[in-house]
């Protein structure tokens, strides 16, 4: 699948250590472009980074809340909101804690999903944007479990992650909590430096084969009926 940059706001700034839009962001932007948004749409972005996807939604009229555990990301998203003159409510902290009691028509998530040797998720540094535990599901599973509390009736969750993490397990978990879920898009992208640096460990964990050079990204769309 071809990935189109014009779907995202251009010339976004990023403070050091903030995850910048990449192939997963672009694939998620394509999925977001297919959803109906407007002034009555309450949207949430989990792990906003530069705010690129949140700004995409705000530019189409949605009322957008964006959350990130990284202070540099929060500051970056707020600055990009000001520069683009688009309103964003940007919150710092854990998505579940900061949105407790709130429901949204649309939730967009590009969570950390790169398998990492450490048992614990990193608490600082740029690795927070991608390291997600031994199976890459440290944050994905929390989003799946919390989706019913986040979504309004009929609301939609759009989430991107690597097929290495198990798209089938994500679908099973979302179905198990009452959502209708399916893979709606995928794209193959070359391995980046993080995966390449972990090749030996990934092979030992049976998460990759010796000849693997491409990573499949998937979009999961789940609706709370």
Secondary structure by P-SEA (a helix, b strand, c coil): ccccccccccccccccccccccaaaaaaaaaaaaccccccbbbbbcccccaaaaaaaaaaccbbbbbbccaaaaaaaaaaaaaacccccccccccccccccccccbbbbbcccccccccccccccccccccccccccaaaaaaaaaccccccccbbbbbbbbccccaaaaaaaaaaacccccccbbbbbcccaaaaaaaaaaaaaccccccccbbbbbbbbbbcc
